[in-house]
Amino acid sequence: MSTQDCKGAFAAVFATNKGKELASAIDACSPKCACQHNTVSEYSIGPIGDDEYLIRLVISPQHVRIKKTATTPKDGVLSQAESSGMSIFRDSASNEELKAVAEKLVNGARSNGNAKAGLFGVLRFRCGDARDYFPDDEEDPVYCIYDTAKADLPSHGDTFQRVNGFDQPRRDLRRKGLFSVLEKTFVPVDKFRDGLLASLAPPSGQ
């Protein structure tokens, strides 16, 4: 597909699909991740390259294991890729952009009654490591990463699992498989960018 075709297809999908059906709609308009090496957003600075590093903010308490010695992520941190899209940010994102979006997400979660929410840390991973992952019994791409930049979030992207025609056990297997690759890339909030977002850590004792 051409860049223009991809831009048009994604614009139509985002205009008419919301929530949990978005991954299916993206899978239909970009079969086998056909558009991931094209620009798909009018605000994009260019497609996300395989060698770029990406940042996934980890905010939900449901996505981490909290122990006395350390906090570590769970595979659920990747689950939105199967529905509404898993937001990621280019590693080149400015401190201001990351802080603004992290504050918005944490404050939104807390205002919705999730008092334990906070920024636990980030997954900081190489794009190609996610794109190149697939189970041993599959040959086609499983996870697609697109540059879904927005006017106020120029470094924004989305990760989608290819879901059409695959049941939940298969989706779970893929998620756990990719997580086994990305789990080691977790950076605690106090270690990320010299503590830039440490003030957004979960409340003490949570």
C-alpha positions as CSV (number, residue, x, y, z in Angstrom):
1,M,0.0,0.0,0.0
2,S,1.2,3.5,-0.8
3,T,1.6,6.2,1.9
4,Q,-1.4,8.0,0.6
5,D,-3.5,4.8,0.7
6,C,-2.4,4.2,4.3
7,K,-3.1,7.7,5.4
8,G,-6.6,7.6,3.9
9,A,-7.4,4.2,5.3
10,F,-6.2,5.1,8.8
11,A,-8.1,8.4,8.8
12,A,-11.3,6.6,7.9
13,V,-10.8,3.9,10.6
14,F,-10.0,6.4,13.4
15,A,-13.0,8.5,12.3
16,T,-15.5,5.6,12.5
17,N,-14.0,3.1,15.1
18,K,-13.5,3.6,18.8
19,G,-12.7,1.5,21.8
20,K,-12.3,-2.2,21.7
21,E,-13.0,-2.7,18.0
22,L,-10.1,-0.5,16.8
23,A,-7.6,-3.4,16.6
24,S,-9.9,-5.4,14.4
25,A,-10.5,-2.4,12.1
26,I,-6.8,-1.6,11.8
27,D,-6.1,-5.3,11.0
28,A,-8.7,-5.2,8.2
29,C,-7.3,-2.0,6.6
30,S,-3.7,-2.9,7.0
31,P,-3.4,-6.6,6.5
32,K,-0.3,-8.2,7.8
33,C,0.9,-4.8,9.0
34,A,1.1,-3.5,5.5
35,C,1.1,0.2,6.5
36,Q,3.6,0.1,9.4
37,H,6.5,1.3,7.3
38,N,4.4,4.1,5.8
39,T,3.3,7.4,7.4
40,V,-0.2,7.1,8.6
41,S,-0.8,10.4,10.4
42,E,-0.9,13.9,9.0
43,Y,1.1,15.0,12.0
44,S,3.8,12.4,11.6
45,I,7.5,13.1,11.4
46,G,7.8,9.8,9.5
47,P,7.2,6.1,10.0
48,I,8.7,4.5,13.1
49,G,11.9,2.6,12.2
50,D,12.8,-0.8,13.4
51,D,15.9,0.6,15.2
52,E,14.0,3.3,17.1
53,Y,13.5,2.8,20.8
54,L,9.9,3.2,22.1
55,I,8.4,4.0,25.5
56,R,5.3,2.4,27.0
57,L,4.1,4.1,30.2
58,V,3.1,1.6,32.9
59,I,0.3,3.2,35.0
60,S,-2.3,0.6,36.0
61,P,-1.7,-1.3,39.3
62,Q,-3.2,-4.3,37.4
63,H,-0.2,-4.3,35.1
64,V,2.5,-4.8,37.8
65,R,3.7,-7.1,40.6
66,I,4.6,-5.2,43.7
67,K,7.0,-6.8,46.1
68,K,9.1,-5.4,48.9
69,T,12.3,-5.6,46.8
70,A,11.0,-4.5,43.4
71,T,8.1,-3.7,41.1
72,T,7.9,-5.6,37.9
73,P,5.5,-5.6,35.0
74,K,2.9,-8.2,34.0
75,D,2.0,-9.3,30.5
76,G,-1.3,-7.3,30.8
77,V,0.6,-4.2,30.1
78,L,0.5,-5.2,26.4
79,S,-3.2,-6.2,26.4
80,Q,-4.5,-3.0,24.9
81,A,-2.8,-3.9,21.6
82,E,-5.6,-6.4,21.2
83,S,-8.4,-3.9,21.4
84,S,-8.1,-0.1,21.5
85,G,-4.4,0.1,20.7
86,M,-1.4,0.2,23.0
87,S,0.0,3.7,23.1
88,I,3.7,4.1,22.8
89,F,6.1,7.1,22.3
90,R,9.3,7.5,20.4
91,D,12.3,7.7,22.6
92,S,13.0,11.0,20.9
93,A,9.9,12.5,22.7
94,S,10.7,15.6,24.6
95,N,10.5,15.7,28.4
96,E,7.6,18.1,28.1
97,E,5.6,15.8,25.9
98,L,6.1,12.8,28.1
99,K,5.4,14.7,31.3
100,A,2.2,16.2,29.9
101,V,0.8,12.9,28.8
102,A,1.9,11.0,31.9
103,E,0.2,13.6,34.1
104,K,-3.0,13.4,32.1
105,L,-3.1,9.6,32.3
106,V,-2.3,9.4,36.0
107,N,-4.7,12.2,37.0
108,G,-7.4,10.7,34.9
109,A,-7.0,7.3,36.5
110,R,-7.1,8.7,40.0
111,S,-10.1,10.9,39.3
112,N,-11.9,7.8,38.1
113,G,-11.5,6.2,41.5
114,N,-8.2,4.3,41.0
115,A,-6.3,5.7,44.0
116,K,-3.5,3.3,43.5
117,A,-2.7,4.5,40.0
118,G,0.6,6.1,39.3
119,L,3.6,5.8,36.9
120,F,5.3,2.7,38.0
121,G,7.9,2.9,35.2
122,V,8.2,2.3,31.5
123,L,9.0,-0.4,29.0
124,R,11.8,1.0,26.8
125,F,12.2,-1.3,23.9
126,R,13.6,-1.5,20.3
127,C,10.7,-1.3,17.8
128,G,12.1,-4.2,15.7
129,D,12.2,-6.5,18.6
130,A,8.4,-6.2,18.9
131,R,7.8,-6.3,15.1
132,D,10.0,-9.3,14.6
133,Y,8.3,-11.4,17.3
134,F,6.0,-14.2,16.3
135,P,5.3,-17.7,17.8
136,D,7.1,-20.7,16.3
137,D,4.0,-21.9,14.5
138,E,3.3,-18.6,12.7
139,E,5.2,-16.9,9.8
140,D,3.5,-13.6,9.4
141,P,3.9,-10.4,11.6
142,V,1.9,-10.5,14.8
143,Y,2.4,-7.1,16.3
144,C,2.2,-3.9,14.1
145,I,3.6,-0.6,15.2
146,Y,2.3,2.6,13.6
147,D,3.3,6.3,13.8
148,T,-0.1,7.7,15.0
149,A,1.2,11.1,15.9
150,K,-1.3,13.7,17.1
151,A,-1.2,17.5,16.9
152,D,-0.3,17.8,20.6
153,L,1.6,14.5,20.7
154,P,4.0,14.4,17.8
155,S,5.9,11.3,19.2
156,H,2.8,9.2,19.7
157,G,2.4,5.8,18.1
158,D,0.2,2.7,18.5
159,T,0.9,-1.0,18.7
160,F,-1.8,-3.4,17.5
161,Q,-1.9,-7.2,17.6
162,R,-3.3,-8.8,14.4
163,V,-6.6,-10.1,15.8
164,N,-8.9,-11.0,13.0
165,G,-9.4,-14.8,12.7
166,F,-7.5,-15.5,15.9
167,D,-9.2,-16.6,19.1
168,Q,-8.5,-15.4,22.6
169,P,-6.1,-18.3,23.6
170,R,-4.0,-17.5,20.5
171,R,-4.0,-13.8,21.4
172,D,-3.0,-14.6,25.0
173,L,-0.2,-16.9,23.8
174,R,1.2,-14.1,21.5
175,R,1.0,-11.5,24.3
176,K,2.8,-13.7,26.7
177,G,5.4,-14.5,24.1
178,L,6.1,-10.8,23.3
179,F,6.2,-10.0,27.0
180,S,8.9,-12.6,27.5
181,V,11.0,-10.5,25.0
182,L,10.1,-7.0,26.5
183,E,9.9,-7.8,30.2
184,K,13.6,-7.1,30.7
185,T,13.3,-3.6,29.2
186,F,11.3,-2.3,32.2
187,V,12.7,0.9,33.8
188,P,11.4,1.9,37.2
189,V,10.0,5.5,37.3
190,D,12.8,6.8,39.5
191,K,15.4,5.6,37.1
192,F,13.8,6.9,33.9
193,R,15.3,10.1,32.5
194,D,16.9,10.9,35.8
195,G,13.6,10.8,37.7
196,L,11.8,13.2,35.4
197,L,8.4,11.6,36.2
198,A,9.1,10.4,39.7
199,S,6.5,12.8,41.2
200,L,3.9,10.7,39.4
201,A,4.8,7.5,41.2
202,P,2.0,5.7,43.0
203,P,1.2,6.8,46.5
204,S,3.6,5.5,49.1
205,G,2.5,2.1,50.5
206,Q,0.5,1.2,47.4
